Amino acid sequence: MNKNVLSVRLVETASELKEFLKFPWRVYGDDPNWVPPLYMDRKEMFDRDKHPFFKFAEVDLFMAWRGNEPVGTIAAILNHRHNEFHEESVAHFGFFEALDSEVATTLLNRVCDWAREKKKDKVLGPASFSSNYVYGMLVDGFDGPPAVEMSYNPPTYPQFVEDAGFAQAMDLWAWYFPLYELYGSNAEHLPEKLTRVVGKIKKRYDIKIREINLSDWDNEVALFQEIYNSAWSKNWGFVPLTDPEMHAIAESLRMIVDPRVTFFAEIDGVPIGASVPLPNINEVLHRVRPGPSTFSTILAYVPLFLQ
């Protein structure tokens, strides 16, 4: 095969899926800020028989090749719950990687063709798989590793996508609050104005704050799901979590949930809010830098990380 011929192929076999999953290491191998995913976790995401997302979505994976060399990946996604909830007719793209602009345009055009075959009006992305998972594309802030569940990509990608005819749909902001850098050993003492206002609100509405009850895990997860789906219902791009999705996400995070900082807010015993801060496990993965065939004992780091 001519090594310069660019082609796009549907991922159909187990070996092709393995090639798809290993491809990011070709893109980011020398990037000091990249946080590699755990290969087995990523593989489980594409288990169509087990992952709950596939119960209401259609997904096709494509790889771009120059001759016999892989040069890009993309997922074409039809999230029926998104279209039902927002009364839209859209497809999404995700798991997007490309070595150059030509590859990016070819892959994105393939997803657009796929969307037209599905009779959809437009394509949004990146969404891997939806707003309940890693979402969006990094356009600023390339000077450090991403936090857990935040997107990361080379600085060239935004231009690649624009070159393919796409335009920005929405801003997604991530905020960093350097608590100990600002307050040092007095980090428990937040700004006086903030604590005063919070105190007045708690007193006015008689708001009680309690820790998560890990011994009642299933009920606490169901309670959080109810609050989350209600609180985010008007947010751009939001899709309510299904019970199986919530269960799968909760189980994946169960080991790193710290009850000392995981709270429910209640009025007269009725939950009105929840807070689930997560330890930035990406700090561990960034240090370990697991390869696609590395069986790293990441879990051994977690107890130390949580201390």
Salt bridges, closest charged atoms under 4 A:
GLU58 OE2 - HIS80 NE2 2.89
GLU58 OE1 - LYS118 NZ 2.87
GLU69 OE1 - ARG26 NH1 3.30
GLU88 OE1 - HIS82 NE2 2.82
ASP100 OD2 - ARG66 NH1 2.80
GLU102 OE1 - ARG66 NH2 2.70
ASP113 OD1 - ARG116 NH2 2.55
GLU117 OE2 - ARG110 NH1 3.88
GLU188 OE2 - HIS189 NE2 3.30
GLU192 OE1 - ARG196 NH1 2.66
ASP206 OD1 - LYS208 NZ 3.14
GLU220 OE2 - ARG210 NH1 2.78
GLU251 OE2 - ARG254 NH1 3.48
ASP258 OD2 - ARG260 NH2 2.69
GLU266 OE2 - ARG210 NE 2.77
